[in-house]
Amino acid sequence: MFARSTTVLAHRENMDRGIMLIRDEVMPAVLDMPGCIGMSMLADRESGRCIATTAWESREAMEASATAVRPMRDRAADALGGTAQVDEWEIGVLHRDHPSAPGACVRVTWVRTEPGTMDRAVEFYKTMLLPEMEQWDGFCSASMLLDRTEGLSVSSVTYDSREAMAAVRDRASRFRDQAMQEIGGEVLEVREFELALAHLRVPELV
């Protein structure tokens, strides 16, 4: 399975209007495309950073959608008041303890490793990180996206609420440092978002 993420640094006063456009017009159209298995959107109202991600059952389905998606992406970026950065990923891990509900928040971690160690990083995530995170109060779901060519991965961990996410922030930081030592990775960035939209049909992948 594969994913395409679109990142926009929006004007904060435009965020609600942009989210409504994506929810009411873009998301239904994308979900009707062949091979689409979900869409989500993260929003950081403080910085204006928004990340919309579509999931696809194959690389071919993702690539086939590119022409149809482009004008919708441009319109959404205009509504948010920013320009779009597009990235494509392999979905390496997807685990859902339970569906998210209104108020859910997501901590996203960008990591760089040697490209040849990506399989090891995925296995470590599945066997060591997931069992630990499942024990945390408020844990909802987790995913790991991969760019094998660049040695990049993105981990997104969803919590039931901002309070639940904050409660394990220090614990997650210590665990993240331990993981980087184990896989020889470098944390590039850690950010926290509200889960503005979530409509996922992505099957479990662990």
Backbone torsions as a table, in degrees:
resi	resn	phi	psi	omega
1	MET	NA	155.0	-173.1
2	PHE	-137.7	165.0	-178.0
3	ALA	-144.1	148.5	173.1
4	ARG	-120.8	125.0	178.9
5	SER	-110.9	139.9	177.4
6	THR	-120.9	118.5	-178.2
7	THR	-107.7	130.2	178.8
8	VAL	-129.9	131.6	171.1
9	LEU	-91.8	97.1	-169.8
10	ALA	-88.1	158.6	166.2
11	HIS	-72.7	128.9	-172.6
12	ARG	-58.9	-34.0	-178.9
13	GLU	-71.3	-13.2	-179.6
14	ASN	-97.6	-3.5	-168.7
15	MET	-64.6	-46.0	-178.9
16	ASP	-61.9	-41.2	178.8
17	ARG	-64.2	-41.3	178.9
18	GLY	-66.7	-41.2	178.6
19	ILE	-62.9	-41.4	178.8
20	MET	-63.1	-41.1	178.3
21	LEU	-62.1	-45.8	-179.6
22	ILE	-65.3	-42.0	-179.8
23	ARG	-65.3	-45.4	-170.1
24	ASP	-89.0	-26.0	-175.1
25	GLU	-121.2	-50.5	-175.4
26	VAL	-70.3	-50.1	-174.9
27	MET	-59.6	-47.6	178.6
28	PRO	-59.7	-38.1	-179.9
29	ALA	-67.5	-42.2	-178.9
30	VAL	-68.3	-41.6	-178.3
31	LEU	-64.8	-20.7	177.4
32	ASP	-83.8	-7.8	-178.4
33	MET	-74.4	144.3	179.5
34	PRO	-56.8	130.1	175.5
35	GLY	86.9	-5.4	178.9
36	CYS	-77.7	130.7	-177.1
37	ILE	-124.3	20.7	173.3
38	GLY	152.5	163.0	177.0
39	MET	-151.4	143.1	175.9
40	SER	-141.0	163.1	176.7
41	MET	-143.5	130.9	176.3
42	LEU	-107.6	145.0	-179.7
43	ALA	-139.6	133.7	172.9
44	ASP	-114.1	103.1	-173.7
45	ARG	-70.4	-20.9	-179.9
46	GLU	-73.7	-46.8	-177.9
47	SER	-93.1	-19.8	-174.8
48	GLY	86.2	2.8	-177.4
49	ARG	-76.1	128.1	178.5
50	CYS	-126.8	138.4	178.6
51	ILE	-130.5	114.1	175.0
52	ALA	-103.2	132.0	-176.3
53	THR	-128.5	129.3	174.0
54	THR	-108.9	143.3	-178.9
55	ALA	-112.7	144.4	-173.6
56	TRP	-135.1	146.1	-176.4
57	GLU	-74.7	-15.7	177.9
58	SER	-154.8	160.9	176.1
59	ARG	-63.7	-36.2	-179.4
60	GLU	-62.5	-41.6	179.1
61	ALA	-65.2	-40.6	179.0
62	MET	-62.8	-46.3	-178.6
63	GLU	-66.6	-36.2	-179.4
64	ALA	-66.0	-24.5	-178.0
65	SER	-83.1	-10.9	-167.5
66	ALA	-57.3	-45.5	-176.6
67	THR	-65.4	-42.6	-178.5
68	ALA	-70.8	-32.5	-176.7
69	VAL	-76.3	-30.7	-170.8
70	ARG	-55.6	-49.6	-179.1
71	PRO	-65.7	-32.1	176.8
72	MET	-67.6	-39.7	178.5
73	ARG	-64.1	-42.9	-179.8
74	ASP	-64.6	-39.4	179.4
75	ARG	-65.8	-41.8	178.8
76	ALA	-64.6	-40.8	178.6
77	ALA	-63.5	-39.7	177.1
78	ASP	-62.7	-41.4	-179.9
79	ALA	-64.2	-35.8	179.8
80	LEU	-79.5	-18.1	177.9
81	GLY	86.6	24.5	-179.2
82	GLY	-140.6	-176.9	175.9
83	THR	-108.2	153.6	-172.1
84	ALA	-97.7	135.0	168.9
85	GLN	-108.6	126.9	-175.0
86	VAL	-111.8	133.2	176.6
87	ASP	-133.0	147.6	178.2
88	GLU	-119.7	143.6	-170.1
89	TRP	-139.8	156.3	163.6
90	GLU	-91.5	138.4	175.4
91	ILE	-86.3	110.2	-176.7
92	GLY	-89.3	-34.5	-177.4
93	VAL	-144.3	138.1	169.3
94	LEU	-146.6	118.1	178.7
95	HIS	-134.4	130.1	-177.8
96	ARG	-122.9	115.1	175.0
97	ASP	-73.9	-43.4	176.0
98	HIS	-161.0	158.6	-178.9
99	PRO	-63.3	151.2	177.2
100	SER	-76.7	160.7	178.7
101	ALA	-132.3	166.6	176.3
102	PRO	-51.4	137.4	-177.1
103	GLY	98.4	-7.3	-179.9
104	ALA	-65.8	148.3	179.1
105	CYS	-132.5	160.8	-171.8
106	VAL	-134.5	131.4	170.6
107	ARG	-100.8	124.6	-176.3
108	VAL	-114.1	132.6	-179.4
109	THR	-125.6	123.9	176.6
110	TRP	-98.8	130.8	-174.7
111	VAL	-132.4	142.3	172.3
112	ARG	-114.1	133.1	174.4
113	THR	-134.4	171.0	172.5
114	GLU	-63.7	133.7	-178.3
115	PRO	-52.3	-35.0	-178.5
116	GLY	-72.3	-9.0	-178.6
117	THR	-103.6	9.9	-175.0
118	MET	-62.8	-41.0	179.2
119	ASP	-62.5	-38.7	178.0
120	ARG	-64.8	-40.6	179.0
121	ALA	-63.7	-40.5	178.2
122	VAL	-64.0	-44.4	-179.7
123	GLU	-63.9	-40.1	178.0
124	PHE	-63.6	-41.2	178.4
125	TYR	-60.0	-45.2	-177.3
126	LYS	-68.3	-43.9	-170.1
127	THR	-91.9	-24.6	-176.5
128	MET	-113.1	-47.0	-175.0
129	LEU	-75.7	-47.8	-177.4
130	LEU	-59.2	-47.9	179.5
131	PRO	-58.7	-34.3	177.7
132	GLU	-68.9	-48.7	-176.6
133	MET	-64.3	-31.3	179.6
134	GLU	-62.4	-20.6	-179.1
135	GLN	-85.2	-10.2	-175.9
136	TRP	-79.9	134.4	177.0
137	ASP	-60.5	132.4	178.3
138	GLY	87.0	-1.2	177.1
139	PHE	-64.9	132.2	-177.9
140	CYS	-112.7	-52.5	-177.4
141	SER	-163.8	168.6	178.5
142	ALA	-150.5	148.3	176.4
143	SER	-143.4	160.0	177.5
144	MET	-138.2	119.9	177.8
145	LEU	-104.3	147.1	-172.6
146	LEU	-128.7	138.9	164.1
147	ASP	-118.8	95.0	-171.9
148	ARG	-66.7	-32.3	-178.7
149	THR	-64.7	-43.5	-176.6
150	GLU	-90.6	-8.9	-176.7
151	GLY	71.0	30.4	-179.0
152	LEU	-106.3	144.7	172.5
153	SER	-140.6	153.3	178.8
154	VAL	-130.3	119.5	176.3
155	SER	-102.5	129.2	176.5
156	SER	-121.2	121.3	-179.5
157	VAL	-117.1	120.9	-176.5
158	THR	-99.2	137.1	178.6
159	TYR	-120.9	155.9	-177.6
160	ASP	-63.0	-27.4	-176.0
161	SER	-155.7	165.2	175.8
162	ARG	-63.8	-34.8	179.6
163	GLU	-64.9	-41.6	178.3
164	ALA	-64.4	-40.1	178.7
165	MET	-64.3	-43.6	-179.0
166	ALA	-65.9	-34.0	-175.3
167	ALA	-64.4	-27.1	-178.2
168	VAL	-110.2	14.1	-175.8
169	ARG	-58.5	-48.4	-179.3
170	ASP	-66.6	-40.4	179.2
171	ARG	-62.7	-44.0	179.5
172	ALA	-63.6	-37.0	179.5
173	SER	-64.6	-44.8	178.5
174	ARG	-63.4	-41.7	-179.1
175	PHE	-67.3	-36.0	178.1
176	ARG	-65.2	-43.4	178.2
177	ASP	-61.3	-41.4	178.2
178	GLN	-62.5	-42.1	-179.5
179	ALA	-63.8	-40.1	-179.5
180	MET	-64.5	-37.7	176.8
181	GLN	-64.3	-37.9	-176.6
182	GLU	-69.8	-41.3	-174.6
183	ILE	-102.2	-1.9	-179.1
184	GLY	69.1	36.1	-177.4
185	GLY	-101.7	169.7	177.6
186	GLU	-126.6	124.1	175.9
187	VAL	-75.6	121.3	179.8
188	LEU	-89.2	-34.8	-175.4
189	GLU	-166.8	147.0	172.4
190	VAL	-132.6	127.7	-179.7
191	ARG	-139.6	153.6	179.5
192	GLU	-117.1	138.5	-174.1
193	PHE	-135.2	159.1	163.9
194	GLU	-86.1	147.9	175.7
195	LEU	-87.8	96.2	-173.4
196	ALA	-75.9	-35.6	179.8
197	LEU	-144.0	143.3	175.6
198	ALA	-153.4	114.1	174.7
199	HIS	-140.0	89.0	-170.8
200	LEU	-117.1	132.2	173.2
201	ARG	-117.8	20.1	-178.6
202	VAL	-69.9	125.2	178.9
203	PRO	-71.1	160.9	178.0
204	GLU	-58.2	136.5	-179.8
205	LEU	-140.1	88.7	179.8
206	VAL	-135.9	NA	NA
